[in-house]
Amino acid sequence: QVQLVESGGGSVETGGSLRLSCGVSSAMFGSRLAWYRQRTGEQREFIALIKPGGATEYADSVKGPFTISRDDGERTVYLQMNNLRFEDTGVYYCNLTNAWGQMYWGQGTQVTVSS
């Protein structure tokens, strides 16, 4: 069973930055890592992903200000969030999909952006 633990969430003012981290309990080699966000009362939405070779994809709403990265040696995936807006508020979840298609989720970390 793979465990994912997010950290780095918190409260920040509009225009501020946060860096989320997600620690993975097993080797990440061959796995796709992603971040999702869930606003209150809404469905979970895709934010960003990074493939085993390092290729990245982003939701249109976060292209530019957000950057996903991974450190396979440290078993950690990051989400650098700059120029945060009120609408970026939500619970951010880390997701891992391994080479066999099995999917795992973290427990989430709250990000609150206020003016």
C-alpha positions as CSV (number, residue, x, y, z in Angstrom):
1,Q,0.0,0.0,0.0
2,V,1.5,3.3,-1.1
3,Q,1.0,6.2,1.3
4,L,1.1,9.9,0.3
5,V,1.4,12.7,2.8
6,E,0.9,16.3,1.7
7,S,2.3,19.3,3.6
8,G,2.9,23.0,3.0
9,G,-0.7,24.3,2.9
10,G,-1.8,27.3,4.9
11,S,-3.2,30.8,4.7
12,V,-1.8,33.4,2.4
13,E,-2.9,36.8,1.0
14,T,-3.7,37.3,-2.6
15,G,-0.5,37.5,-4.7
16,G,1.4,35.4,-2.2
17,S,3.2,32.0,-2.7
18,L,3.1,28.6,-1.2
19,R,5.0,25.4,-1.9
20,L,3.2,22.1,-1.4
21,S,5.1,18.9,-0.8
22,C,3.9,15.3,-1.1
23,G,6.0,12.6,0.5
24,V,5.6,9.1,-1.0
25,S,6.2,5.9,1.0
26,S,7.6,3.8,-1.9
27,A,9.8,4.4,-4.9
28,M,8.3,6.7,-7.4
29,F,10.1,5.3,-10.4
30,G,7.7,4.7,-13.3
31,S,4.8,6.5,-11.6
32,R,2.9,9.6,-12.7
33,L,2.4,12.2,-9.9
34,A,-0.3,14.7,-10.0
35,W,-2.0,17.4,-7.9
36,Y,-5.7,18.0,-7.7
37,R,-7.8,20.6,-6.0
38,Q,-11.2,20.5,-4.4
39,R,-13.1,23.7,-3.6
40,T,-15.9,23.6,-1.0
41,G,-19.0,22.2,-2.6
42,E,-17.3,21.3,-5.9
43,Q,-15.8,18.2,-7.5
44,R,-12.1,17.5,-7.3
45,E,-10.3,19.0,-10.3
46,F,-7.0,18.4,-12.0
47,I,-4.3,20.9,-11.4
48,A,-1.0,19.5,-12.7
49,L,0.9,16.3,-13.4
50,I,4.4,15.1,-14.0
51,K,5.3,12.0,-15.9
52,P,8.2,9.6,-15.1
53,G,10.4,11.3,-17.6
54,G,9.6,14.8,-16.3
55,A,7.1,16.0,-18.9
56,T,4.4,18.1,-17.3
57,E,0.8,19.1,-17.9
58,Y,-1.2,21.9,-16.3
59,A,-4.8,23.0,-16.1
60,D,-5.3,26.2,-18.1
61,S,-6.3,28.0,-14.9
62,V,-2.9,27.5,-13.3
63,K,-0.5,27.7,-16.3
64,G,2.3,30.1,-15.5
65,P,1.9,30.7,-11.8
66,F,2.1,27.0,-10.7
67,T,5.0,24.6,-11.2
68,I,5.1,20.9,-10.5
69,S,8.4,19.0,-9.9
70,R,9.6,15.7,-8.5
71,D,12.6,14.4,-6.7
72,D,12.6,10.6,-7.1
73,G,15.5,10.3,-4.8
74,E,13.7,12.1,-2.0
75,R,10.4,10.4,-3.0
76,T,8.7,13.8,-3.0
77,V,6.6,15.8,-5.5
78,Y,6.2,19.5,-5.2
79,L,3.8,22.2,-6.3
80,Q,5.1,25.7,-6.3
81,M,2.2,28.1,-6.4
82,N,2.9,31.8,-7.1
83,N,0.6,34.8,-7.5
84,L,-2.2,33.0,-5.6
85,R,-5.8,34.2,-6.1
86,F,-8.9,33.8,-4.0
87,E,-10.1,31.1,-6.4
88,D,-7.1,29.0,-5.7
89,T,-8.5,28.3,-2.2
90,G,-9.3,24.6,-1.6
91,V,-8.0,21.3,-0.4
92,Y,-5.0,20.1,-2.5
93,Y,-4.5,16.4,-3.0
94,C,-1.5,14.5,-4.2
95,N,-2.1,11.6,-6.5
96,L,0.1,8.7,-7.7
97,T,-0.6,6.4,-10.6
98,N,1.9,3.6,-10.9
99,A,3.0,1.6,-14.0
100,W,0.2,-0.9,-13.4
101,G,-2.5,1.8,-13.3
102,Q,-3.1,1.6,-9.6
103,M,-4.0,5.0,-8.1
104,Y,-3.3,6.4,-4.7
105,W,-4.4,9.6,-2.9
106,G,-3.1,11.6,0.0
107,Q,-5.3,13.0,2.7
108,G,-5.1,16.6,1.4
109,T,-3.8,19.9,2.6
110,Q,-5.8,23.1,2.9
111,V,-4.8,26.3,1.1
112,T,-6.7,29.5,1.9
113,V,-6.1,32.7,-0.1
114,S,-7.6,35.9,1.3
115,S,-7.6,39.5,0.2
